[in-house]
Amino acid sequence: MEENWDCDGAKPYKRETFMKAVNFLARFLTAIIGITSKRVEFPDILPGADGEVEISWQNERICFLLSVPESDDRKAGVYGRNKKTRDEFLLNFYPNDEIDMGLIEWFKKTL
């Protein structure tokens, strides 16, 4: 991916950022499947404008976006909305930390 990939000045993401996002996703999905035993659709993994990697689930039940920053000093941001109940979830955390149980519980309710 090149500089200005979106023709609006976006930075490309680094391999390390992508791997940090994939590592978080693997841990998150393992936790969800371990708790619910339900099948979980695989999300889209997309580049963000500032070198971050975004993980996005969009379907008839859920709108969920996780933005994993390039820097380990910056927190990842999560926004989730259950489209049926209109319940929303916001969280900032460090992607390499333990997965927040509140995030897992909220996500589990949307399955």
OpenMM code with the backbone's topology and positions (N, CA, C; nanometers):
from openmm import Vec3, app, unit

residues = "MET GLU GLU ASN TRP ASP CYS ASP GLY ALA LYS PRO TYR LYS ARG GLU THR PHE MET LYS ALA VAL ASN PHE LEU ALA ARG PHE LEU THR ALA ILE ILE GLY ILE THR SER LYS ARG VAL GLU PHE PRO ASP ILE LEU PRO GLY ALA ASP GLY GLU VAL GLU ILE SER TRP GLN ASN GLU ARG ILE CYS PHE LEU LEU SER VAL PRO GLU SER ASP ASP ARG LYS ALA GLY VAL TYR GLY ARG ASN LYS LYS THR ARG ASP GLU PHE LEU LEU ASN PHE TYR PRO ASN ASP GLU ILE ASP MET GLY LEU ILE GLU TRP PHE LYS LYS THR LEU".split()
positions = [
    Vec3(0.0851, -0.1169, 0.0000),
    Vec3(0.0000, 0.0000, 0.0000),
    Vec3(0.0900, 0.1236, 0.0000),
    Vec3(0.0543, 0.2198, -0.0805),
    Vec3(0.1358, 0.3404, -0.0964),
    Vec3(0.0806, 0.4567, -0.0142),
    Vec3(0.1664, 0.5555, 0.0089),
    Vec3(0.1211, 0.6808, 0.0692),
    Vec3(0.0078, 0.7376, -0.0166),
    Vec3(-0.0857, 0.8030, 0.0487),
    Vec3(-0.1965, 0.8688, -0.0214),
    Vec3(-0.2819, 0.7678, -0.0998),
    Vec3(-0.2985, 0.6473, -0.0465),
    Vec3(-0.3724, 0.5420, -0.1163),
    Vec3(-0.5188, 0.5780, -0.1406),
    Vec3(-0.5725, 0.6712, -0.0617),
    Vec3(-0.7123, 0.7120, -0.0795),
    Vec3(-0.7257, 0.8447, -0.1549),
    Vec3(-0.6132, 0.8953, -0.2089),
    Vec3(-0.6086, 1.0243, -0.2794),
    Vec3(-0.6491, 1.1408, -0.1898),
    Vec3(-0.6404, 1.1185, -0.0571),
    Vec3(-0.6743, 1.2240, 0.0381),
    Vec3(-0.5697, 1.2317, 0.1497),
    Vec3(-0.4480, 1.1813, 0.1199),
    Vec3(-0.3369, 1.1925, 0.2136),
    Vec3(-0.3237, 1.0790, 0.3140),
    Vec3(-0.3926, 0.9687, 0.2956),
    Vec3(-0.3882, 0.8585, 0.3924),
    Vec3(-0.2508, 0.7932, 0.3986),
    Vec3(-0.2139, 0.7507, 0.5214),
    Vec3(-0.0908, 0.6767, 0.5429),
    Vec3(-0.1177, 0.5271, 0.5230),
    Vec3(-0.0239, 0.4552, 0.4674),
    Vec3(-0.0413, 0.3099, 0.4604),
    Vec3(-0.0191, 0.2485, 0.5988),
    Vec3(-0.0823, 0.1343, 0.6248),
    Vec3(-0.0555, 0.0683, 0.7523),
    Vec3(0.0706, -0.0165, 0.7413),
    Vec3(0.1332, -0.0382, 0.8553),
    Vec3(0.2539, -0.1199, 0.8611),
    Vec3(0.2152, -0.2652, 0.8868),
    Vec3(0.3057, -0.3538, 0.8498),
    Vec3(0.2821, -0.4968, 0.8721),
    Vec3(0.2573, -0.5243, 1.0208),
    Vec3(0.3320, -0.4574, 1.1090),
    Vec3(0.3178, -0.4773, 1.2528),
    Vec3(0.1774, -0.4390, 1.3010),
    Vec3(0.1215, -0.3324, 1.2443),
    Vec3(-0.0131, -0.2894, 1.2817),
    Vec3(-0.1151, -0.3921, 1.2361),
    Vec3(-0.0979, -0.4417, 1.1149),
    Vec3(-0.1880, -0.5445, 1.0634),
    Vec3(-0.1817, -0.6694, 1.1520),
    Vec3(-0.0616, -0.7118, 1.1892),
    Vec3(-0.0466, -0.8312, 1.2724),
    Vec3(-0.1053, -0.8094, 1.4122),
    Vec3(-0.0937, -0.6882, 1.4661),
    Vec3(-0.1541, -0.6571, 1.5956),
    Vec3(-0.3063, -0.6701, 1.5868),
    Vec3(-0.3641, -0.6219, 1.4762),
    Vec3(-0.5092, -0.6324, 1.4559),
    Vec3(-0.5517, -0.7783, 1.4403),
    Vec3(-0.4779, -0.8544, 1.3622),
    Vec3(-0.5111, -0.9960, 1.3404),
    Vec3(-0.4966, -1.0747, 1.4707),
    Vec3(-0.3938, -1.0452, 1.5492),
    Vec3(-0.3753, -1.1124, 1.6773),
    Vec3(-0.4925, -1.0835, 1.7708),
    Vec3(-0.5335, -0.9555, 1.7793),
    Vec3(-0.6489, -0.9221, 1.8615),
    Vec3(-0.7727, -0.9961, 1.8116),
    Vec3(-0.7952, -0.9942, 1.6812),
    Vec3(-0.9132, -1.0591, 1.6234),
    Vec3(-0.9154, -1.2084, 1.6565),
    Vec3(-0.8017, -1.2755, 1.6454),
    Vec3(-0.7949, -1.4187, 1.6768),
    Vec3(-0.8298, -1.4432, 1.8239),
    Vec3(-0.7760, -1.3613, 1.9143),
    Vec3(-0.8067, -1.3771, 2.0569),
    Vec3(-0.9531, -1.3472, 2.0860),
    Vec3(-1.0061, -1.2433, 2.0209),
    Vec3(-1.1455, -1.2041, 2.0412),
    Vec3(-1.2405, -1.3135, 1.9919),
    Vec3(-1.2188, -1.3631, 1.8708),
    Vec3(-1.3061, -1.4675, 1.8164),
    Vec3(-1.2949, -1.5968, 1.8970),
    Vec3(-1.1753, -1.6299, 1.9425),
    Vec3(-1.1585, -1.7491, 2.0262),
    Vec3(-1.2396, -1.7357, 2.1545),
    Vec3(-1.2376, -1.6178, 2.2153),
    Vec3(-1.3157, -1.5942, 2.3374),
    Vec3(-1.4655, -1.6029, 2.3096),
    Vec3(-1.5120, -1.5404, 2.2016),
    Vec3(-1.6551, -1.5422, 2.1676),
    Vec3(-1.7020, -1.6848, 2.1415),
    Vec3(-1.6287, -1.7574, 2.0584),
    Vec3(-1.6679, -1.8938, 2.0238),
    Vec3(-1.6605, -1.9841, 2.1473),
    Vec3(-1.5603, -1.9629, 2.2324),
    Vec3(-1.5477, -2.0419, 2.3545),
    Vec3(-1.6637, -2.0217, 2.4496),
    Vec3(-1.7183, -1.9018, 2.4544),
    Vec3(-1.8285, -1.8711, 2.5454),
    Vec3(-1.9631, -1.9120, 2.4858),
    Vec3(-1.9814, -1.8911, 2.3562),
    Vec3(-2.1131, -1.9107, 2.2965),
    Vec3(-2.1271, -2.0380, 2.2139),
    Vec3(-2.0173, -2.0904, 2.1643),
    Vec3(-2.0185, -2.2052, 2.0704),
    Vec3(-2.0965, -2.1737, 1.9429),
    Vec3(-2.1180, -2.0455, 1.9149),
    Vec3(-2.1904, -2.0051, 1.7938),
    Vec3(-2.0924, -1.9702, 1.6827),
    Vec3(-2.1392, -1.9866, 1.5619),
    Vec3(-2.0620, -1.9468, 1.4443),
    Vec3(-2.0614, -1.7943, 1.4352),
    Vec3(-1.9459, -1.7372, 1.4111),
    Vec3(-1.9331, -1.5923, 1.3994),
    Vec3(-1.8822, -1.5608, 1.2593),
    Vec3(-1.9531, -1.4718, 1.1903),
    Vec3(-1.9088, -1.4294, 1.0569),
    Vec3(-1.7740, -1.3604, 1.0686),
    Vec3(-1.6895, -1.3802, 0.9680),
    Vec3(-1.5599, -1.3131, 0.9681),
    Vec3(-1.5799, -1.1678, 0.9260),
    Vec3(-1.5143, -1.0737, 0.9944),
    Vec3(-1.5329, -0.9321, 0.9621),
    Vec3(-1.4485, -0.8895, 0.8423),
    Vec3(-1.4747, -0.7680, 0.7971),
    Vec3(-1.3879, -0.7044, 0.6986),
    Vec3(-1.2682, -0.6462, 0.7735),
    Vec3(-1.1514, -0.6548, 0.7146),
    Vec3(-1.0310, -0.5916, 0.7690),
    Vec3(-0.9873, -0.4885, 0.6663),
    Vec3(-0.9853, -0.3616, 0.7089),
    Vec3(-0.9680, -0.2504, 0.6159),
    Vec3(-0.8580, -0.1550, 0.6627),
    Vec3(-0.7967, -0.0827, 0.5708),
    Vec3(-0.7007, 0.0205, 0.6116),
    Vec3(-0.7735, 0.1448, 0.6609),
    Vec3(-0.7157, 0.2097, 0.7614),
    Vec3(-0.7667, 0.3378, 0.8077),
    Vec3(-0.6823, 0.4499, 0.7499),
    Vec3(-0.7253, 0.5721, 0.7662),
    Vec3(-0.6595, 0.6863, 0.7034),
    Vec3(-0.5267, 0.7254, 0.7683),
    Vec3(-0.5068, 0.6915, 0.8962),
    Vec3(-0.3869, 0.7345, 0.9683),
    Vec3(-0.2923, 0.6190, 1.0000),
    Vec3(-0.2902, 0.5157, 0.9157),
    Vec3(-0.2018, 0.4023, 0.9371),
    Vec3(-0.2603, 0.2963, 1.0282),
    Vec3(-0.3844, 0.3141, 1.0730),
    Vec3(-0.4479, 0.2139, 1.1569),
    Vec3(-0.5115, 0.1047, 1.0703),
    Vec3(-0.5500, -0.0040, 1.1355),
    Vec3(-0.6215, -0.1124, 1.0688),
    Vec3(-0.7587, -0.1205, 1.1337),
    Vec3(-0.8623, -0.1269, 1.0520),
    Vec3(-0.9993, -0.1312, 1.1029),
    Vec3(-1.0602, -0.2688, 1.0814),
    Vec3(-1.1283, -0.3168, 1.1846),
    Vec3(-1.2009, -0.4430, 1.1798),
    Vec3(-1.3483, -0.4071, 1.1868),
    Vec3(-1.4247, -0.4524, 1.0884),
    Vec3(-1.5638, -0.4077, 1.0767),
    Vec3(-1.6593, -0.5242, 1.0523),
    Vec3(-1.7614, -0.5325, 1.1382),
    Vec3(-1.8739, -0.6239, 1.1153),
    Vec3(-1.9948, -0.5377, 1.0822),
    Vec3(-2.0575, -0.5649, 0.9709),
    Vec3(-2.1803, -0.4954, 0.9318),
    Vec3(-2.2768, -0.6005, 0.8781),
    Vec3(-2.3898, -0.6170, 0.9446),
    Vec3(-2.4939, -0.7046, 0.8921),
    Vec3(-2.6287, -0.6562, 0.9436),
    Vec3(-2.7324, -0.7378, 0.9319),
    Vec3(-2.8662, -0.6928, 0.9721),
    Vec3(-2.8800, -0.6776, 1.1233),
    Vec3(-2.7873, -0.7348, 1.2013),
    Vec3(-2.7957, -0.7298, 1.3471),
    Vec3(-2.6993, -0.6310, 1.4122),
    Vec3(-2.5853, -0.6095, 1.3479),
    Vec3(-2.4785, -0.5381, 1.4179),
    Vec3(-2.4032, -0.4413, 1.3267),
    Vec3(-2.3607, -0.3328, 1.3877),
    Vec3(-2.2649, -0.2401, 1.3274),
    Vec3(-2.1525, -0.2321, 1.4297),
    Vec3(-2.0332, -0.2804, 1.3940),
    Vec3(-1.9236, -0.2894, 1.4890),
    Vec3(-1.7961, -0.2473, 1.4192),
    Vec3(-1.7246, -0.1521, 1.4780),
    Vec3(-1.6000, -0.1049, 1.4200),
    Vec3(-1.4942, -0.0972, 1.5288),
    Vec3(-1.3809, -0.1606, 1.5022),
    Vec3(-1.2652, -0.1571, 1.5904),
    Vec3(-1.1503, -0.0974, 1.5116),
    Vec3(-1.0885, 0.0064, 1.5640),
    Vec3(-0.9770, 0.0722, 1.4981),
    Vec3(-0.8500, 0.0472, 1.5788),
    Vec3(-0.7548, -0.0273, 1.5193),
    Vec3(-0.6291, -0.0618, 1.5856),
    Vec3(-0.5223, 0.0362, 1.5387),
    Vec3(-0.4684, 0.1179, 1.6302),
    Vec3(-0.3717, 0.2206, 1.5910),
    Vec3(-0.2335, 0.1635, 1.5620),
    Vec3(-0.1564, 0.2409, 1.4887),
    Vec3(-0.0184, 0.2033, 1.4575),
    Vec3(0.0678, 0.2014, 1.5835),
    Vec3(0.0542, 0.3023, 1.6671),
    Vec3(0.1388, 0.3173, 1.7855),
    Vec3(0.0858, 0.2340, 1.9023),
    Vec3(0.1775, 0.1671, 1.9723),
    Vec3(0.1387, 0.0922, 2.0918),
    Vec3(0.1032, 0.1850, 2.2076),
    Vec3(0.1360, 0.3132, 2.1945),
    Vec3(0.1032, 0.4110, 2.2978),
    Vec3(-0.0405, 0.4620, 2.2862),
    Vec3(-0.1048, 0.4346, 2.1755),
    Vec3(-0.2430, 0.4807, 2.1537),
    Vec3(-0.3407, 0.3661, 2.1754),
    Vec3(-0.4563, 0.3985, 2.2294),
    Vec3(-0.5593, 0.2980, 2.2533),
    Vec3(-0.6381, 0.2709, 2.1252),
    Vec3(-0.6863, 0.1486, 2.1163),
    Vec3(-0.7784, 0.1127, 2.0083),
    Vec3(-0.9159, 0.1644, 2.0480),
    Vec3(-0.9961, 0.1951, 1.9486),
    Vec3(-1.1318, 0.2410, 1.9749),
    Vec3(-1.2329, 0.1426, 1.9203),
    Vec3(-1.3393, 0.1199, 1.9970),
    Vec3(-1.4471, 0.0301, 1.9550),
    Vec3(-1.5780, 0.1069, 1.9577),
    Vec3(-1.6553, 0.0914, 1.8508),
    Vec3(-1.7932, 0.1391, 1.8500),
    Vec3(-1.8793, 0.0230, 1.8036),
    Vec3(-1.9819, -0.0075, 1.8782),
    Vec3(-2.0744, -0.1125, 1.8383),
    Vec3(-2.2179, -0.0666, 1.8572),
    Vec3(-2.3047, -0.1132, 1.7673),
    Vec3(-2.4482, -0.0831, 1.7801),
    Vec3(-2.5269, -0.2068, 1.7407),
    Vec3(-2.6136, -0.2512, 1.8317),
    Vec3(-2.7059, -0.3595, 1.8026),
    Vec3(-2.8228, -0.2969, 1.7271),
    Vec3(-2.8427, -0.3346, 1.6021),
    Vec3(-2.9431, -0.2693, 1.5182),
    Vec3(-3.0857, -0.2999, 1.5625),
    Vec3(-3.1077, -0.4128, 1.6295),
    Vec3(-3.2431, -0.4477, 1.6746),
    Vec3(-3.2808, -0.3735, 1.8021),
    Vec3(-3.1903, -0.3713, 1.8995),
    Vec3(-3.2211, -0.3082, 2.0284),
    Vec3(-3.1744, -0.1638, 2.0362),
    Vec3(-3.0910, -0.1230, 1.9418),
    Vec3(-3.0285, 0.0098, 1.9390),
    Vec3(-2.9313, 0.0308, 2.0554),
    Vec3(-2.8943, -0.0768, 2.1229),
    Vec3(-2.7962, -0.0731, 2.2300),
    Vec3(-2.6601, -0.0401, 2.1691),
    Vec3(-2.5860, 0.0524, 2.2321),
    Vec3(-2.4553, 0.0922, 2.1807),
    Vec3(-2.3460, 0.0579, 2.2809),
    Vec3(-2.2251, 0.0421, 2.2290),
    Vec3(-2.1100, 0.0090, 2.3122),
    Vec3(-1.9913, 0.0904, 2.2634),
    Vec3(-1.9241, 0.1578, 2.3563),
    Vec3(-1.8021, 0.2341, 2.3264),
    Vec3(-1.6933, 0.1906, 2.4228),
    Vec3(-1.5717, 0.1768, 2.3716),
    Vec3(-1.4614, 0.1337, 2.4565),
    Vec3(-1.3300, 0.1771, 2.3936),
    Vec3(-1.2363, 0.2179, 2.4760),
    Vec3(-1.0981, 0.2433, 2.4340),
    Vec3(-1.0086, 0.1526, 2.5177),
    Vec3(-0.9149, 0.0833, 2.4537),
    Vec3(-0.8290, -0.0107, 2.5245),
    Vec3(-0.7016, -0.0328, 2.4441),
    Vec3(-0.6029, -0.0907, 2.5088),
    Vec3(-0.4793, -0.1264, 2.4405),
    Vec3(-0.4964, -0.2660, 2.3808),
    Vec3(-0.4780, -0.2821, 2.2500),
    Vec3(-0.5065, -0.4091, 2.1831),
    Vec3(-0.4272, -0.5290, 2.2346),
    Vec3(-0.3107, -0.5057, 2.2947),
    Vec3(-0.2311, -0.6176, 2.3443),
    Vec3(-0.2718, -0.6611, 2.4852),
    Vec3(-0.3613, -0.5850, 2.5498),
    Vec3(-0.4085, -0.6204, 2.6840),
    Vec3(-0.5100, -0.7342, 2.6767),
    Vec3(-0.5518, -0.7807, 2.7940),
    Vec3(-0.6581, -0.8812, 2.8008),
    Vec3(-0.7841, -0.8237, 2.7359),
    Vec3(-0.8637, -0.9107, 2.6797),
    Vec3(-0.9867, -0.8658, 2.6144),
    Vec3(-1.0904, -0.8310, 2.7204),
    Vec3(-1.1506, -0.7163, 2.7073),
    Vec3(-1.2499, -0.6665, 2.8021),
    Vec3(-1.3740, -0.7558, 2.7996),
    Vec3(-1.4133, -0.8074, 2.9168),
    Vec3(-1.5304, -0.8963, 2.9237),
    Vec3(-1.6594, -0.8224, 2.8887),
    Vec3(-1.6638, -0.6927, 2.9147),
    Vec3(-1.7817, -0.6155, 2.8760),
    Vec3(-1.8012, -0.6157, 2.7253),
    Vec3(-1.6910, -0.6071, 2.6513),
    Vec3(-1.6968, -0.6129, 2.5054),
    Vec3(-1.7472, -0.7495, 2.4600),
    Vec3(-1.6957, -0.8552, 2.5199),
    Vec3(-1.7395, -0.9900, 2.4834),
    Vec3(-1.8878, -1.0086, 2.5152),
    Vec3(-1.9305, -0.9666, 2.6329),
    Vec3(-2.0709, -0.9815, 2.6705),
    Vec3(-2.1625, -0.9034, 2.5767),
    Vec3(-2.1222, -0.7795, 2.5419),
    Vec3(-2.2046, -0.7003, 2.4506),
    Vec3(-2.2132, -0.7686, 2.3146),
    Vec3(-2.1005, -0.8113, 2.2622),
    Vec3(-2.0966, -0.8747, 2.1301),
    Vec3(-2.1785, -1.0036, 2.1296),
    Vec3(-2.1700, -1.0799, 2.2377),
    Vec3(-2.2429, -1.2063, 2.2502),
    Vec3(-2.3953, -1.1837, 2.2354),
    Vec3(-2.4455, -1.0732, 2.2886),
    Vec3(-2.5894, -1.0433, 2.2810),
    Vec3(-2.6374, -1.0188, 2.1374),
    Vec3(-2.5455, -0.9848, 2.0478),
    Vec3(-2.5857, -0.9548, 1.9101),
    Vec3(-2.5910, -1.0794, 1.8230),
    Vec3(-2.5374, -1.1903, 1.8713),
    Vec3(-2.5327, -1.3134, 1.7915),
    Vec3(-2.6681, -1.3825, 1.7855),
] * unit.nanometer
topology = app.Topology()
chain = topology.addChain("A")
for resn in residues:
    res = topology.addResidue(resn, chain)
    for name in ("N", "CA", "C"):
        topology.addAtom(name, app.Element.getBySymbol(name[0]), res)
